[in-house]
Amino acid sequence: MKLLGLQQLALLFLFIFLGQPGYAASAPPVVLNPQQTTYDLRQNIEIYIDPTNQLTIQQVSSPEIVKKFIPFTALKNKRQYDTTSWVRFRIDNPTDQAIHVFFTKTEPVRVKEWTVYTKNQQGQLLEIPRKTDASFQAFLFPLEIPAHASQIFYAGIYFESFVPYAFILQKPYEYAVSAMDQYFIYGIQYGIPIALLLHSLIVFLLLRDKNYLIYVLFVSVYLIVNVLSQGLLSRVPNYTISSWFFLHLFRFLMVASGFLYVLFAKTILQAKQYVPRLNVVINIYLFASIPLAILAWFHLNNFYYPPLYNTLATFMHGLYAILSLVLAFIAAVLVMLQGYKPARYYLAGMVCLLIGTVGYLLAEANILPREAFYLQAAAFGLNADMILQAIALAVRFNLIQEAELNAQKEIVHQKELNADIQRKALLSQQKLTLSYARFFPHHFLDLLHKKSITEVVLGDYVEKNMTVLFGDLRNFTTILEKKSSTESFEFINTYLRKIGPVVRKHDGFIDKYVGDAILALFETTPDSAILTAIDITRLLKQSDAAIDMGIGIHYGSLMLGTIGEKKRMDGTVISDTVNTTSRLESLTKLYGTHVLITEQVIEVLQNKNLFKLRFVDDLYMKGKQKDIKIYEVFDVDSPDIIEKKLQIMPDYDAAIALYQQQQFQRALSLFKQCQQALPDDSIISLYIARSDKWLQSPPPKLWEPIGQFRQVMEVV
């Protein structure tokens, strides 16, 4: 937590507020020692809480009340506020000389009323005068314990805020040294924030930056809280601030401190930009300060359990302030991880505060010495935090200035090189147009009747009959297994560089690259597509005998246009013709062929005698109502294979006709004759297997010699 009397608040939330046990007990006396200079009274005092704030010393010292005192160590709620506590302790002086000590407290806590009494030898209660000019602590009671004497002391203390009961006895010269240390600590504790406050106020007046205004308000609240919680206003003449106002102002400032700290973190860390989700939580936290700030001014003394209400109210307001640290810390870590430089200094400041608070808590637990330096460690940590926050502000301002300066330089540079930039922009536009042409073929624009890529809009399309060629490398995965990623891309691009010119040579264009496959369209006659397939197959064989491609060609109606959305669109072909072509290509490997075409292609060929064709099969394809007859283009085979296929063509065609007429025995005989000439021909082997199967198990009466696409290699 950043504000609020630091030491007091750091301990406030470590204890659970419970009631006091109602039993009588006694604490051990303080035994004076000439060599000891300071006595911590926490083990020696007894406590009685006056819930009415009206008991007198005579009533408190009566046997009826004395037996209700309990040892301080047995008091469960060690954080009383807005109440009167009576402290009782005994001092034994076993030495031969009188000893002078000061009764005081280790921390400057605001106390409105503090009176100390002792009984003389006659049993009379005497009030011990208080010294107020020694230091800012302002409450100093000189005690003189005669030799071989034992005295009981009572201290009535009314606390407007909580108090840690950090009472001590201290010899005068030791107290003087402590007072000097306290002055030095006050110089640091207040000097640094005041200097930062003045500096930031001047910067705000010059720059009108709201971050500096928030920082000024934050430091101002911190100073006010410290002055109030440490009781420094008691040094002011005619100091008359009321208890009610002090208590509720303190709660209000708890909320204000948490609000300002989180608001400062939100703005300087640019939470809306860097952590938008956490920024929503921060906004909710900030709005929660409104009802809490109002609640801070309510005091329910008329309720049946007013102490419980006040305890919970103070705890709730303090918890709100603590949550400011949690939110700010999370925001600082997340923003720093994103590389925002001011967040580093902001987070470093929070670490300093944490270290200081831990040091203070260790001193309170007697793990570290209970000396002024450690007891003020939280204040030192906060001062370091405020310094680093100021540095974070400066770094942020420098980043803004640097960005503005760079922007101004860029404007000047743009003005000076305007002509050159325009020339480069024109060249860039030309390059961009060429680049678009590589991704969006010019033929595509011609088909859409567009002159430029800029004229194309989402949904443009044209419907017409075209020839579709689909080609895919065989054993592509096996080839790539032996290559690295770089070699794989180089391999693909090498063979695609060879194929592209062949397609364009025959007036076609490649619409899509699908990995190692291509989809090419031909607006002219299908003759061009078949010539392209023949040239590609021969080219690949000449380049690398290990590379082979299956090609399917089909002719039909298709829709060519743009799909996608406004930010991202692409040219594509939507048609069953394309699907059929893709399926046809997948059959080339199964039939052992390189190029397969459909009957629809043959029907529109301008020169059917230009190509060497052979019937392959009659198939039903999924989604098709009619069967599709497919043919092999064997111009791509080696010369000897072409010659043999031409020689057996009459027997082959006759065997196919006999098979379709269910004369399987005669068909089988002719297919076997053909197989003697072409023993490795997959199509002939397929029909031999089919004929043999039907001879052994005759087909049904309604049998047709038409196979299913998914059952091509089955005997059908």
Secondary structure as the mmCIF struct_conf table of DSSP 4:
data_model
#
loop_
_struct_conf.conf_type_id
_struct_conf.id
_struct_conf.beg_label_comp_id
_struct_conf.beg_label_asym_id
_struct_conf.beg_label_seq_id
_struct_conf.end_label_comp_id
_struct_conf.end_label_asym_id
_struct_conf.end_label_seq_id
BEND BEND1 LEU A 3 LEU A 3
TURN_TY1_P TURN_TY1_P1 LEU A 4 LEU A 6
HELX_RH_AL_P HELX_RH_AL_P1 GLN A 7 LEU A 12
TURN_TY1_P TURN_TY1_P2 PHE A 13 LEU A 14
BEND BEND2 PHE A 15 PHE A 15
HELX_LH_PP_P HELX_LH_PP_P1 GLY A 19 PRO A 21
HELX_LH_PP_P HELX_LH_PP_P2 ALA A 27 PRO A 29
STRN STRN1 VAL A 30 VAL A 31
TURN_TY1_P TURN_TY1_P3 PRO A 34 GLN A 35
STRN STRN2 THR A 38 ASP A 40
HELX_RH_3T_P HELX_RH_3T_P1 LEU A 41 GLN A 43
TURN_TY1_P TURN_TY1_P4 ASN A 44 ASN A 44
STRN STRN3 GLU A 46 ASP A 50
TURN_TY1_P TURN_TY1_P5 PRO A 51 THR A 52
BEND BEND3 ASN A 53 ASN A 53
HELX_RH_AL_P HELX_RH_AL_P2 ILE A 57 VAL A 60
TURN_TY1_P TURN_TY1_P6 SER A 61 SER A 61
BEND BEND4 SER A 62 SER A 62
HELX_RH_AL_P HELX_RH_AL_P3 PRO A 63 VAL A 66
TURN_TY1_P TURN_TY1_P7 LYS A 67 LYS A 68
STRN STRN4 ILE A 70 PRO A 71
HELX_RH_3T_P HELX_RH_3T_P2 PHE A 72 ALA A 74
BEND BEND5 LYS A 76 LYS A 76
STRN STRN5 GLN A 80 GLN A 80
BEND BEND6 ASP A 82 ASP A 82
STRN STRN6 THR A 83 ASN A 93
BEND BEND7 THR A 95 GLN A 97
STRN STRN7 ILE A 99 LYS A 105
BEND BEND8 THR A 106 GLU A 107
STRN STRN8 VAL A 111 LYS A 119
TURN_TY1_P TURN_TY1_P8 GLN A 121 GLN A 122
BEND BEND9 GLY A 123 GLY A 123
STRN STRN9 LEU A 125 ILE A 128
HELX_LH_PP_P HELX_LH_PP_P3 PRO A 129 ARG A 130
STRN STRN10 LYS A 131 LYS A 131
BEND BEND10 ASP A 133 SER A 135
TURN_TY1_P TURN_TY1_P9 PHE A 136 GLN A 137
STRN STRN11 LEU A 140 LEU A 140
STRN STRN12 PHE A 141 ILE A 145
TURN_TY1_P TURN_TY1_P10 ALA A 147 HIS A 148
STRN STRN13 ALA A 149 PHE A 159
BEND BEND11 GLU A 160 SER A 161
STRN STRN14 VAL A 163 VAL A 163
STRN STRN15 PHE A 167 GLN A 170
HELX_RH_AL_P HELX_RH_AL_P4 PRO A 172 LEU A 207
HELX_RH_AL_P HELX_RH_AL_P5 LYS A 210 SER A 229
TURN_TY1_P TURN_TY1_P11 GLN A 230 GLY A 231
HELX_RH_3T_P HELX_RH_3T_P3 LEU A 232 ARG A 235
BEND BEND12 VAL A 236 VAL A 236
TURN_TY1_P TURN_TY1_P12 PRO A 237 ASN A 238
HELX_RH_AL_P HELX_RH_AL_P6 SER A 243 ILE A 268
TURN_TY1_P TURN_TY1_P13 LEU A 269 GLN A 270
HELX_RH_AL_P HELX_RH_AL_P7 ALA A 271 TYR A 274
HELX_RH_AL_P HELX_RH_AL_P8 PRO A 276 LEU A 295
TURN_TY1_P TURN_TY1_P14 ALA A 296 TRP A 297
TURN_TY1_P TURN_TY1_P15 ASN A 301 ASN A 302
BEND BEND13 PHE A 303 TYR A 304
HELX_RH_AL_P HELX_RH_AL_P9 PRO A 306 LEU A 337
TURN_TY1_P TURN_TY1_P16 GLN A 338 GLY A 339
TURN_TY1_P TURN_TY1_P17 LYS A 341 LYS A 341
HELX_RH_AL_P HELX_RH_AL_P10 PRO A 342 GLU A 364
TURN_TY1_P TURN_TY1_P18 ALA A 365 ASN A 366
BEND BEND14 ILE A 367 LEU A 368
HELX_RH_AL_P HELX_RH_AL_P11 ALA A 372 LEU A 375
TURN_TY1_P TURN_TY1_P19 GLN A 376 GLN A 376
HELX_RH_AL_P HELX_RH_AL_P12 ALA A 377 GLU A 416
TURN_TY1_P TURN_TY1_P20 LEU A 417 LEU A 417
HELX_RH_AL_P HELX_RH_AL_P13 ASN A 418 PHE A 439
BEND BEND15 PHE A 440 PHE A 440
HELX_RH_AL_P HELX_RH_AL_P14 HIS A 442 LEU A 447
TURN_TY1_P TURN_TY1_P21 LEU A 448 HIS A 449
BEND BEND16 LYS A 451 SER A 452
HELX_RH_3T_P HELX_RH_3T_P4 ILE A 453 GLU A 455
TURN_TY1_P TURN_TY1_P22 LEU A 458 GLY A 459
STRN STRN16 TYR A 461 LEU A 473
TURN_TY1_P TURN_TY1_P23 ARG A 474 ASN A 475
HELX_RH_AL_P HELX_RH_AL_P15 PHE A 476 GLU A 481
TURN_TY1_P TURN_TY1_P24 LYS A 482 LYS A 482
BEND BEND17 LYS A 483 LYS A 483
HELX_RH_AL_P HELX_RH_AL_P16 SER A 485 LYS A 505
TURN_TY1_P TURN_TY1_P25 HIS A 506 ASP A 507
STRN STRN17 GLY A 508 VAL A 514
TURN_TY1_P TURN_TY1_P26 GLY A 515 ASP A 516
STRN STRN18 ALA A 517 PHE A 522
BEND BEND18 GLU A 523 THR A 524
HELX_RH_AL_P HELX_RH_AL_P17 PRO A 526 SER A 543
TURN_TY1_P TURN_TY1_P27 ALA A 545 ALA A 546
STRN STRN19 MET A 549 GLU A 565
TURN_TY1_P TURN_TY1_P28 LYS A 566 LYS A 567
STRN STRN20 ARG A 568 ILE A 574
HELX_RH_AL_P HELX_RH_AL_P18 ASP A 576 TYR A 591
TURN_TY1_P TURN_TY1_P29 GLY A 592 GLY A 592
BEND BEND19 HIS A 594 HIS A 594
STRN STRN21 VAL A 595 THR A 598
HELX_RH_AL_P HELX_RH_AL_P19 GLU A 599 GLU A 603
TURN_TY1_P TURN_TY1_P30 VAL A 604 VAL A 604
BEND BEND20 GLN A 606 GLN A 606
HELX_RH_3T_P HELX_RH_3T_P5 LYS A 608 LEU A 610
BEND BEND21 PHE A 611 PHE A 611
STRN STRN22 LEU A 613 TYR A 620
TURN_TY1_P TURN_TY1_P31 LYS A 622 GLY A 623
BEND BEND22 GLN A 625 LYS A 626
STRN STRN23 ILE A 628 VAL A 633
HELX_RH_3T_P HELX_RH_3T_P6 PHE A 634 VAL A 636
BEND BEND23 ASP A 637 ASP A 637
HELX_RH_AL_P HELX_RH_AL_P20 PRO A 639 GLN A 660
TURN_TY1_P TURN_TY1_P32 GLN A 661 GLN A 662
HELX_RH_AL_P HELX_RH_AL_P21 PHE A 664 ALA A 677
TURN_TY1_P TURN_TY1_P33 PRO A 679 ASP A 680
HELX_RH_AL_P HELX_RH_AL_P22 SER A 682 GLN A 696
BEND BEND24 SER A 697 SER A 697
HELX_LH_PP_P HELX_LH_PP_P4 PRO A 698 PRO A 700
TURN_TY1_P TURN_TY1_P34 LYS A 701 LEU A 702
BEND BEND25 PRO A 705 PRO A 705
STRN STRN24 GLY A 707 GLN A 708
HELX_RH_3T_P HELX_RH_3T_P7 PHE A 709 GLN A 711
TURN_TY1_P TURN_TY1_P35 VAL A 712 MET A 713
BEND BEND26 GLU A 714 GLU A 714
#
